[in-house]
Amino acid sequence: MLEFISEIEKNIGEIASKNYMPMQNGDVAETWADISVMKKMLAYSPKVSVSEGVRNFVDWYKEFYMVTKNRQSHLETAVYH
């Protein structure tokens, strides 16, 4: 989660106001996600890094919602840990 927040911050040029919260029911402290079976079964391999994907999303979002630096609102994020 923090990697995504960091990438968003980098791409919008603002630092999020983070509100660290206790873990919620169902939250997962760590994950060991593995896509190796999917890669084999579907001959799939990711072509876009997290950094590039977030940058593409932020660019699309700004264009779609006509966000300019003057209209960019303060970023506030709740981070559960």
PEUR-V828631 format. One line per field, one symbol per residue. burial: # if it has 16 or more other C-alpha atoms within 10 Angstrom, else .. Layout:
# PEUR-V828631
burial: ???
This chain:
# PEUR-V828631
burial: ....#.##..##...#.....................................##..#.....................#.
